[in-house]
Amino acid sequence: GSEVPLRMTDDIDPSYEPWQPSGEPSAVDRAIAATRKTVFPLLGLDPYDPRD
């Protein structure tokens, strides 16, 4: 009996900050870098390009 939302963002701008590794990488940074190096080439993307 409740209403279903029309948007997943609740009418808020879905902004984000792109991932940029800097300094000593944390465990999360290392996991992101490993994922990019493994998956991005399969999709034709450059894992080192900050635009992707």
C-alpha positions in Angstrom: 0.0 0.0 0.0 2.9 2.4 -0.2 3.9 4.6 -3.1 6.8 3.5 -5.4 9.4 6.2 -6.0 9.7 7.5 -9.5 13.4 8.1 -9.3 16.2 6.2 -7.4 17.9 9.5 -6.5 15.0 11.0 -4.5 15.3 14.2 -6.7 18.9 14.8 -5.5 21.7 15.4 -8.0 23.6 12.1 -8.3 27.1 13.6 -8.2 30.2 11.7 -7.6 34.0 12.2 -7.2 36.1 10.2 -9.7 38.6 7.8 -8.1 42.1 9.2 -8.1 44.8 7.2 -6.3 47.3 9.3 -4.4 50.0 8.7 -1.9 50.3 5.3 -0.2 47.4 3.2 -1.6 44.9 1.8 0.9 43.4 -1.7 0.6 40.4 -0.2 -1.2 42.7 1.7 -3.7 44.6 -1.5 -4.4 41.3 -3.4 -5.0 40.0 -0.7 -7.3 43.3 -0.7 -9.3 43.3 -4.5 -9.6 39.8 -4.5 -10.8 40.4 -1.8 -13.4 43.6 -3.6 -14.6 41.7 -6.9 -15.0 38.3 -5.8 -16.3 38.8 -2.6 -18.3 40.9 -4.1 -21.1 38.2 -6.7 -21.7 35.8 -3.8 -22.3 38.2 -1.9 -24.6 39.0 0.7 -21.9 42.4 1.9 -20.6 42.7 1.1 -16.9 45.1 4.1 -16.4 42.9 6.7 -18.1 41.3 8.9 -15.5 38.3 9.6 -17.8 37.1 6.0 -17.6 
